[in-house]
Amino acid sequence: MGEELQVPSMNSSAEFEGIKETCRNFSLQVKRSSGNSSCCNFFNSTLEILTSTCGDGSATLSLEDATRSFNSLLNSASLWKGRDKQEAGWAVTVLLQSVELAALAAALRSPERTTQNVTTESLAIQTRLVTGNCSRDSEVFTLSAHNDTMEVHCDTVTGAATHGLGAAAFISYSTLDSIISARHLSEGNLPACGKLEKSHLNSGVVSGAVGDGRPINLSRPANFTLRHSQDKKREEEVLCVYWKVVAESGSWSPDGCTAVQTNSTHTTCRCDHLSSFAVLMAPTTESYPLTVVTYVGLTFSLLCLLLAILTFLLCRSIRNVSTSLHLQLCLCLFLADLLFLITLTRTGSWVACAVIAGFLHYLFLACFTWMFLEGLHLFLTVWNLQVVNYTSASRFKKRFTYPFGYGVPALVVAISAAVNPGGYGTAKYCWLSQDRGFHWSFLGPVCAIILINITFFALTLWILRNRLSSLNADVSTLRDHRLLTFKAIAQLFILGCTWSLGLLQVGPAGTVMAYLFTIVSSLQGPFIFLVHCLLNRQVREEYRRWIKGFRTSSTKSQTSDLSMSAVPTTSTKTE
């Protein structure tokens, strides 16, 4: 938490007047709105505690006294029993905001106490004061209450202050989740709206507030780590939600909050605003048929990629620069698909998931980098109108292709990890997070490579068209190059189309796009094996020689076995 600060008391009066003004305005709003409410006793009790804590009552309550008073309200079953959804929602909203204001007011009224902690049966509060000099303390404050924590930047606390004295409050409710049921859900916002009747809160409710309690825009997001009421099941989806006030009531909404880390017992939510938060467990949206299609399709794709790799390695008659580039592309795609298939669902370890996401980022980027080199080599070959021989291919690989093909993706991943190390891994998958647009560290280079390769192929086809119209040109060679260009274009379309469909997996058509993405991904391996192996005349001839040699070897083995069985043994001759 850092060293205790000596807070100047001269600033406390100005900040305290600000919180008092906020308390008065909120109290008037509650009085006007609750005039016809049947739970007047609750509102009157809440306002009495808030007014006394803010200093306008006959007796000024300390943080300990205010916390105990709110604890009594939470434990009073008669104040909550029989309330309808709208009335209960408004009562909860009043309670949450009143506790936040009271905690901030009590903290600002005692500037000599930098940190205050109060724990009762139903709620726990921790407050923190800090001056504008953030360099004297850690960059991030961690406030704890019960088994929950809030991490907030020092600049967020001091930025909410008007005269240099910043206050932060963190409240954890241990029984409020039983009052706020899953029926208080905003069906228009939650992604699993088709299964809301099966959703449930799986944590206590927590609140975070800074300054004088008025809403502010956070320059840096705050992190909330909440303990699960029950261990998370594998088939459940984690949603971070906040209490959204709408029309004098409230409901849960996921806007501005993202689950950045989760395991069986805890979830960490990153939110761009301060309010009251909780963790919701919803039935997973994953489709069992989609999972089957993914496993079957990727397994078939891996088999085809393995056959293509063995062909490029063993078939000597087709060894050249193009084959070498195809081999590296197949190796990267094979490893990426294999790793993706093994880690289809998120692992329990956050570090392991981040490492896996980093490797996937690197391998898929390497696939497109080698595809870029294929397009570049094809363009240069046609431009020079000559076929690069094996010796020059080796020199080309050593001096250019390997450092570029494997070095550039490594550089992109290193820079991405340095800029945003928390972007690797999500609460559901081991892939790149979409927070702050981090997924564009992959999609950006991919889009650039696709555009560059399209330009290369267009220029190549234009050159071939002009050359084919020349009588002095080697027509057979140029047609071979044109065929190879069309194959490369089709390969670019298959790989590029895959990630284009991945971008569209949102909205109402998300399920359809997920199936299309999986199917097209499964076609990558078969397409490469078909185009570069089965449709290659030299490869087919090599396959025939292998099959013929295998049959000859099998026939000779059977003949040898028959000959050996016809020879009498020594024991028979002796007899």
Beta strands, then each sheet from edge to edge (+ up, - down):
strand 1: 115-119
strand 2: 123-131
strand 3: 140-145
strand 4: 148-153
strand 5: 165-173
strand 6: 200-201
strand 7: 205-210
strand 8: 222-227
strand 9: 236-246
strand 10: 249-253
strand 11: 257-262
strand 12: 266-271
strand 13: 276-283
sheet 1: 1+ 2- 5+ 7- 13+ 6-
sheet 2: 1+ 2- 5+ 7- 13+ 9- 10+
sheet 3: 3+ 4- 8+ 12- 11+
end
